[in-house]
Amino acid sequence: MKQLSASYAVDLECSSDVAVAELQVWYRQLASMQQSPRNAVEAYELCSGDAFPCIKKLLQIMVTLPV
């Protein structure tokens, strides 16, 4: 995650430590869901940009990168 956030630092506008912390909280939130997202698009739709701005941006990059 630190390498990923460093690679997209300009797009994320947050430090790698913040991205790692968000990821840990995001994992806890996913674990509490009855049904986990099956793919990156579903994860992007479930992710709150207000609560997880770095994770939301990384998911957006992951969803659009193949295009």
N, C-alpha and C positions, 0 to 999 in steps of 0.2 A: 504494500500500500504506500509505503514511503517513496519507493521508486516511481510508482504510478503518479502520485501527487506531485512529485518533483518534475516529472515529464510534462504534466499539464498545469504547472504552477500558474502560468499566465491566465489560463481559462478558469481555474478554480478560485483564484484570489483568496486563498487561505493557506496556512502552513501545513506541513505534512503531519505535525502533531495533532492539529485540529481534525484533519481528515481521518487519522487513525482513531481518535476518540469518537467521532461521528460513526465510523464503521462499527465500532464495538457496540454502541447504543443501537444502531440499525440492526445488527445481528440479534440483539436481545428482543427487539420489537418483532423481527421476523419469526423468532422462536416462539413467541407468544401467540402468533396467528394460527388459526385452525388449519388454513390451507396456505402453504407458501407459494410465492410466485413461481410459475413454471419456466419463465424466460425473462430476458432483460426488459422487454417492453412492459410486461406485467409488473416487474419490480419498479420500473420508472413511474408507472401510473400509481403505485401504492406509496411511493416515497414522497414525503412532505418536503417541499422546497424550503418552507419556513423553518422546520426543525433540523433538516439535514441538507443544507445548501451544497456542501462539497460532494456528498454522495449523490444527490440529485444530478449535479453537473456531470459527474463521472458516469452515471447511468445514461445520461443523455449522449455523451460521447460514445459509449459502448453501443448504444442503439443505432446511432447514425454512422459510425465508423465503416460498417460494411458497404454503405451506399457509396 
